[in-house]
Amino acid sequence: MQFIFNNSTPSILPFLLQATQFIRQEVTLEGVQRELLLNHCKFIITEFCTNSIKHSGQPESIFNIYIDGDNLVIEKKDNGAPFSIRWKEHKLSFPLPEHIDTITLMEDDINRLRMQKLTGNSVHFYTEQNTGNNPAAQFINEHFGLIIISLSSTRFTYTWDEVTRNNIFTATIHLQA
C-alpha cells in the first residue's frame, strides 16, 4: 500500500500510527514475534521520516509498505538530492566512485556500520558486532539512524534512480512464523 508522508515533525506520529495499523492488519504473526516486528517497523518508519525531514528538501515522501512472500517491505522514496555519505574525510555521493566497494561508515562500542556497493547507484547497509578493538571508534554521529534501520531489518538498501531522480530506501524484514 502506498502512503504519503508530509515531511514535517508534527506529521511523524499520525503517519506512524497509520502505517503500523496497516502492518497490524497485514501480518499474521502472533504474540511476542508480532510485537517485536511492530517495534522494528516503528524504528524503521521513524528513521525514514526523520531522514525525509532533515535531508530531502521536498514537501513529501512516498512510502510503499507491502508483503513480498515471507518478507515485509518498507520502502521510502523522495526526489531530493542524492544521498551523500560522510566517510573519513570524504563526502561520497551517487553514483559512487569506482574504487569504493565495502567501507566502514562508523563504529560505536557495540556495532560497526558497513556499506557495500552493489552498483554505482545502489548500496547495502549492514552491521557487524564491534569487537571493541578500535580505540578510535566514533560514537553517535549522523549515520546512527542507518545503524538503527540496519539492526531493525533483515536487509537495508539505498538506490539512487538517476532517471526519476528518486532516493529509494528499502528495509526488508523476514517474517518468521
Secondary structure, DSSP 8 states (H G I E B T S, - for coil): -EEEEESSGGGHHHHHHHHHHHHHHH----HHHHHHHHHHHHHHHHHHHHHIIIII-SSEEEEEEEEETTEEEEEEEE-SS--EEEETTEEEESS--TT--EEEEEE-SSEEEEEEEEETTEEEEEEEE--S--TT---S-TTHHHHHHHHHSSEEEEEEETTTTEEEEEEEEE---
